[in-house]
Amino acid sequence: MAERDTPNYWDYLRLPDLLDLQGGLEGDDSQLQPDELHFIIVHQAFELWFKLMLRELRLARDHLAAPTVPEEHIPHVVHHLGRVNAILRLCAAQFAVMETLTPQEFLAFRNKLAPASGFQSFQMREIEILMGLPEQERVDSGFGDPLAFLRRMARDSATGEKVVARVEKVLKEQTLRDALHNWLYRTPIQGSVPEAPGDEERVFSFVEEYLEQARTGAAEQRSGLVKAGVLDAEQAEARFAEGHQRSRDFLLAKDVDESQRVRTRRIRSALLFIESYRELPLLAWPRVLLDAIVELEEGMVLFRHRHARMVERIIGRRVGTGGSSGVDYLDATTKYRVFTELWAVRTLLLPRSSVPALDNSEDYGFAR
């Protein structure tokens, strides 16, 4: 019979090929118990969503990585990140399907998998790397660095070589975090840009004025706590002084190498500036972008937490299928933070009525 000139639904989606991929080690899903088929389908669905997440994260990164980012491109970045965030919510909800698998049902075929494990999801490692997770901040899985483990597992395997090649490739790419920092660095602060004469002084002046306003607001809160008897005067003074010093050290980038201090100070000041004056027209989309990135990281944390609880519910705290420390490792990964500055700056924000006045507010309005 001749082939059709136009595709069918099953042709476009290659459904026969797709539905032949759930056979497990036997290569034939008719030989599997329904519980194992369920396990395979759920995890394959995760990996398909991870594939789309990687595509969207790269598109968002590429927009931000441009030497100059036109204002009209920021909504595109937000759009790509919004899709990733929706996928993360869906993936977290997908664990409810996994939890229809009882412990005894999983144990019936668990040993068949060993040493295969979700820990070996190279696409999850790619997502972490592409977002910008520093390698030195990876937690110990119970048998060393996850990337080194992938390399060991890939030995003497043609498929493994492809997996390692993918991971090595993404390690050489610019991260979303770096692209974001480069974009933030160029943010006009009080109308001043990095190349402008006296820019460093303008940024420093903005920080000092902001911190002084924060000190005034903290004094009112401190007085209220003492008056209410929650803290005595000495405790309150010490606690608020410590908080003020932490804020100052953060904004002045005292925690980074001196060679990077001016750049980091400007990036953090830009974050504070955008968040503080978010109602201004030219800062409206930048602050939506920052919110989307915070939501991205929050989504990753919630996904990891949901994963850990699902695993604990089904196998408890035994050694993971692939030999990791299991739930203990999964719980440790919920501490990962890539966009640390975006979280830290929330500690410093002032009420709108207390934010220092802008010197050049007209620079952030609509063109006339």
C-alpha positions as CSV (number, residue, x, y, z in Angstrom):
1,M,0.0,0.0,0.0
2,A,1.4,3.5,-0.9
3,E,2.3,5.9,1.9
4,R,0.1,8.9,2.5
5,D,1.3,12.2,1.2
6,T,0.1,14.0,4.4
7,P,1.0,12.9,7.9
8,N,-1.4,11.4,10.5
9,Y,-1.3,12.3,14.2
10,W,0.6,9.1,14.9
11,D,3.1,9.9,12.1
12,Y,3.8,13.4,13.4
13,L,4.3,12.2,16.9
14,R,6.0,9.0,15.8
15,L,3.7,7.2,18.2
16,P,4.5,3.6,17.2
17,D,8.2,4.3,17.9
18,L,7.4,6.1,21.2
19,L,5.1,3.3,22.4
20,D,7.8,0.7,21.7
21,L,10.2,2.3,24.2
22,Q,8.6,1.0,27.5
23,G,9.9,-2.5,27.3
24,G,12.5,-2.2,30.0
25,L,15.4,-4.7,30.1
26,E,13.3,-7.3,28.3
27,G,12.5,-5.0,25.4
28,D,8.8,-6.1,25.5
29,D,6.3,-4.3,27.7
30,S,4.0,-7.3,27.5
31,Q,6.5,-9.1,29.6
32,L,6.3,-6.5,32.4
33,Q,4.1,-6.3,35.4
34,P,1.8,-3.3,35.3
35,D,3.7,-1.7,38.3
36,E,7.0,-1.8,36.4
37,L,5.4,-0.4,33.2
38,H,4.0,2.4,35.4
39,F,7.5,3.1,36.8
40,I,9.1,3.3,33.4
41,I,6.4,5.5,31.9
42,V,6.5,8.0,34.8
43,H,10.3,8.3,34.6
44,Q,10.4,8.6,30.8
45,A,7.8,11.4,31.1
46,F,10.2,13.2,33.5
47,E,13.0,12.9,31.1
48,L,10.9,14.3,28.2
49,W,10.0,17.3,30.3
50,F,13.7,17.7,31.3
51,K,14.5,17.8,27.5
52,L,12.1,20.7,27.0
53,M,13.4,22.5,30.1
54,L,16.9,22.4,28.7
55,R,15.8,23.9,25.4
56,E,13.8,26.7,27.2
57,L,16.6,27.5,29.6
58,R,19.1,27.8,26.8
59,L,16.8,30.2,24.9
60,A,16.4,32.3,28.0
61,R,20.1,32.3,28.6
62,D,20.9,33.2,24.9
63,H,18.7,36.3,25.1
64,L,20.3,37.5,28.3
65,A,23.8,36.7,27.0
66,A,23.6,39.2,24.2
67,P,26.1,42.1,24.6
68,T,23.1,44.4,24.5
69,V,19.7,43.2,25.5
70,P,16.8,45.2,23.9
71,E,14.0,45.9,26.3
72,E,11.6,44.1,24.0
73,H,13.6,40.9,24.4
74,I,13.0,40.7,28.2
75,P,9.4,39.4,27.8
76,H,10.8,36.6,25.7
77,V,13.1,35.6,28.5
78,V,10.2,35.7,30.9
79,H,8.1,33.5,28.5
80,H,10.8,30.8,28.3
81,L,11.3,30.8,32.1
82,G,7.5,30.7,32.6
83,R,7.3,27.5,30.6
84,V,10.1,26.0,32.6
85,N,8.3,27.0,35.9
86,A,5.1,25.4,34.6
87,I,6.9,22.2,33.8
88,L,8.5,22.1,37.3
89,R,5.0,22.4,38.9
90,L,3.7,19.6,36.7
91,C,6.7,17.4,37.5
92,A,6.3,17.9,41.2
93,A,2.6,17.0,40.8
94,Q,3.6,13.9,38.8
95,F,5.1,12.3,41.9
96,A,1.5,11.7,43.1
97,V,1.3,9.2,40.2
98,M,4.5,7.5,41.4
99,E,3.0,7.2,44.9
100,T,0.3,4.9,43.6
101,L,3.1,2.4,43.7
102,T,3.2,0.7,47.1
103,P,6.5,-0.3,48.8
104,Q,5.9,-4.0,48.2
105,E,5.0,-3.4,44.5
106,F,8.3,-1.6,43.9
107,L,10.3,-4.1,45.9
108,A,9.1,-6.8,43.5
109,F,11.2,-5.5,40.7
110,R,13.6,-3.0,42.4
111,N,16.6,-5.3,42.4
112,K,16.3,-5.7,38.6
113,L,17.2,-2.0,38.2
114,A,20.4,-2.0,40.3
115,P,22.6,-0.1,39.9
116,A,20.4,2.0,37.6
117,S,19.0,5.1,39.5
118,G,17.5,8.5,39.0
119,F,20.8,9.7,40.4
120,Q,22.1,8.9,36.9
121,S,19.8,11.3,35.2
122,F,22.3,13.2,33.1
123,Q,19.6,15.7,31.9
124,M,19.1,16.7,35.6
125,R,22.8,17.2,35.9
126,E,22.7,19.3,32.7
127,I,19.9,21.5,34.1
128,E,21.9,22.1,37.3
129,I,25.0,23.0,35.3
130,L,23.2,25.2,32.9
131,M,21.4,27.1,35.7
132,G,24.8,27.7,37.3
133,L,25.2,25.4,40.2
134,P,28.8,25.7,41.4
135,E,30.6,22.3,41.3
136,Q,32.2,22.9,44.7
137,E,28.7,23.2,46.2
138,R,27.5,19.8,45.1
139,V,26.7,17.6,48.1
140,D,28.2,14.2,48.6
141,S,25.8,11.5,47.4
142,G,27.4,8.8,49.5
143,F,29.9,7.7,46.8
144,G,31.5,11.0,45.7
145,D,30.8,13.7,43.2
146,P,27.8,13.0,40.9
147,L,29.6,14.0,37.8
148,A,32.6,11.8,38.6
149,F,30.1,9.0,39.2
150,L,28.5,9.5,35.8
151,R,32.0,9.3,34.2
152,R,32.7,6.1,36.0
153,M,29.4,4.5,35.0
154,A,30.0,5.5,31.4
155,R,33.2,3.5,31.0
156,D,33.2,0.8,28.3
157,S,29.8,2.0,27.1
158,A,29.0,3.6,23.8
159,T,25.8,5.2,25.2
160,G,27.8,6.2,28.3
161,E,30.3,8.0,26.1
162,K,27.5,10.1,24.6
163,V,26.2,10.9,28.0
164,V,29.5,12.1,29.2
165,A,30.0,14.1,26.0
166,R,26.7,15.9,26.7
167,V,27.7,16.8,30.2
168,E,31.2,17.9,29.2
169,K,29.6,20.1,26.5
170,V,27.3,21.9,28.9
171,L,30.2,22.5,31.4
172,K,31.7,24.7,28.7
173,E,28.6,26.8,28.1
174,Q,27.8,30.1,29.7
175,T,25.4,29.6,32.6
176,L,22.1,31.3,33.1
177,R,23.4,32.8,36.3
178,D,26.5,34.3,34.5
179,A,24.3,35.7,31.8
180,L,21.9,37.2,34.4
181,H,24.9,38.8,36.2
182,N,26.3,40.3,33.0
183,W,22.8,41.8,32.3
184,L,22.4,43.1,35.8
185,Y,25.9,44.6,35.8
186,R,24.8,46.9,32.9
187,T,21.7,48.2,34.8
188,P,21.5,52.0,35.0
189,I,21.6,52.8,38.7
190,Q,20.5,56.4,39.6
191,G,20.8,57.0,35.9
192,S,24.5,55.9,35.8
193,V,25.9,53.1,33.7
194,P,29.3,51.2,34.2
195,E,31.1,53.2,31.6
196,A,30.0,56.6,32.9
197,P,32.5,58.8,34.8
198,G,32.0,58.5,38.6
199,D,29.7,55.4,38.2
200,E,31.4,53.6,41.1
201,E,30.8,56.6,43.4
202,R,27.2,56.9,42.3
203,V,26.6,53.2,43.1
204,F,28.3,53.5,46.5
205,S,26.3,56.6,47.3
206,F,23.0,54.8,46.5
207,V,24.0,51.9,48.7
208,E,24.9,54.2,51.6
209,E,21.7,56.1,51.4
210,Y,19.7,52.9,51.2
211,L,21.4,51.5,54.2
212,E,20.8,54.7,56.2
213,Q,17.1,54.5,55.4
214,A,17.2,50.8,56.5
215,R,18.9,51.8,59.8
216,T,16.1,54.3,60.5
217,G,13.4,51.7,59.8
218,A,15.1,49.1,62.0
219,A,15.4,51.6,64.9
220,E,11.6,51.9,64.8
221,Q,11.1,48.2,64.8
222,R,13.7,47.7,67.5
223,S,12.0,50.3,69.7
224,G,8.7,48.6,69.3
225,L,10.1,45.2,70.3
226,V,11.7,46.6,73.4
227,K,8.6,48.5,74.4
228,A,6.5,45.2,74.0
229,G,9.0,43.4,76.2
230,V,9.9,40.9,73.4
231,L,13.6,41.8,73.7
232,D,15.6,43.9,76.2
233,A,17.4,47.0,74.9
234,E,20.8,45.3,74.9
235,Q,19.6,42.2,73.0
236,A,17.7,44.3,70.5
237,E,20.7,46.6,69.8
238,A,23.0,43.7,69.3
239,R,20.6,41.8,67.0
240,F,19.8,44.7,64.8
241,A,23.4,45.9,64.6
242,E,24.4,42.4,63.4
243,G,21.7,42.4,60.8
244,H,22.7,45.9,59.6
245,Q,26.3,44.8,59.3
246,R,25.4,41.7,57.3
247,S,23.4,43.9,54.9
248,R,26.2,46.3,54.5
249,D,28.8,43.5,53.9
250,F,26.5,41.9,51.3
251,L,25.9,45.2,49.4
252,L,29.6,46.1,49.5
253,A,30.5,42.6,48.5
254,K,32.9,42.0,51.4
255,D,32.4,38.3,50.9
256,V,34.1,38.1,47.5
257,D,37.7,38.5,46.3
258,E,38.8,42.1,46.1
259,S,39.4,41.8,42.3
260,Q,35.6,41.0,41.8
261,R,34.3,43.4,44.5
262,V,33.4,46.4,42.3
263,R,31.6,44.2,39.8
264,T,29.7,42.2,42.4
265,R,28.8,45.4,44.3
266,R,27.2,46.7,41.1
267,I,25.3,43.5,40.4
268,R,23.9,43.4,43.9
269,S,23.1,47.1,43.9
270,A,21.3,46.6,40.5
271,L,19.1,43.9,42.1
272,L,18.3,46.2,45.0
273,F,17.6,49.0,42.6
274,I,15.2,47.1,40.3
275,E,13.3,45.6,43.3
276,S,13.0,48.9,45.0
277,Y,11.7,50.9,42.0
278,R,9.8,48.2,40.3
279,E,6.8,50.4,39.6
280,L,8.8,52.5,37.1
281,P,8.0,51.7,33.5
282,L,11.5,50.7,32.3
283,L,12.0,48.5,35.4
284,A,8.6,46.7,35.1
285,W,9.8,43.9,32.8
286,P,13.2,43.5,34.6
287,R,11.5,42.9,37.9
288,V,9.1,40.3,36.3
289,L,12.3,38.6,35.0
290,L,13.8,38.5,38.5
291,D,10.5,37.1,39.9
292,A,10.6,34.4,37.2
293,I,14.1,33.4,38.2
294,V,13.2,33.3,41.9
295,E,10.2,31.1,40.9
296,L,12.5,28.9,38.9
297,E,14.8,28.2,41.8
298,E,11.8,27.8,44.2
299,G,10.3,25.3,41.7
300,M,13.6,23.3,41.7
301,V,13.6,23.3,45.5
302,L,10.0,22.1,45.7
303,F,10.6,19.5,43.0
304,R,13.6,18.1,45.0
305,H,11.6,18.1,48.2
306,R,8.7,16.4,46.6
307,H,11.0,13.8,45.1
308,A,12.6,13.1,48.5
309,R,9.2,12.6,50.2
310,M,8.0,10.3,47.4
311,V,11.2,8.2,47.8
312,E,10.9,8.1,51.6
313,R,7.3,7.0,51.3
314,I,8.1,4.1,49.0
315,I,11.5,2.8,50.1
316,G,12.1,4.6,53.5
317,R,15.7,5.5,54.3
318,R,17.4,2.5,52.8
319,V,20.4,2.7,50.5
320,G,19.4,4.1,47.1
321,T,18.9,1.8,44.1
322,G,22.1,3.1,42.6
323,G,24.1,2.9,45.8
324,S,23.6,6.5,47.0
325,S,22.6,7.4,50.5
326,G,19.0,7.6,49.3
327,V,16.7,10.1,51.0
328,D,19.5,11.7,53.0
329,Y,21.2,12.7,49.7
330,L,17.9,13.9,48.2
331,D,17.1,16.0,51.3
332,A,20.6,17.5,51.1
333,T,20.1,18.7,47.5
334,T,17.1,20.8,48.6
335,K,19.7,23.2,50.1
336,Y,21.1,24.0,46.7
337,R,20.8,27.7,45.8
338,V,22.1,29.0,42.5
339,F,20.7,32.6,42.5
340,T,21.8,33.4,46.0
341,E,21.8,37.2,45.5
342,L,18.2,37.2,44.4
343,W,17.2,35.6,47.7
344,A,19.5,37.6,49.9
345,V,18.3,41.0,48.5
346,R,14.8,40.4,49.9
347,T,16.2,40.7,53.4
348,L,17.2,44.3,52.6
349,L,14.1,45.7,50.9
350,L,12.4,48.7,52.4
351,P,8.7,49.8,52.3
352,R,8.0,51.9,49.2
353,S,7.5,55.0,51.4
354,S,11.1,54.7,52.8
355,V,13.0,54.1,49.5
356,P,15.4,56.9,48.7
357,A,14.3,59.3,46.1
358,L,15.6,58.9,42.6
359,D,17.9,61.4,41.1
360,N,16.9,60.7,37.5
361,S,13.4,59.3,37.6
362,E,12.8,60.6,34.1
363,D,15.3,58.1,32.8
364,Y,13.1,55.2,33.8
365,G,9.8,56.5,32.4
366,F,8.1,56.0,29.1
367,A,9.6,58.0,26.2
368,R,7.7,61.1,25.3
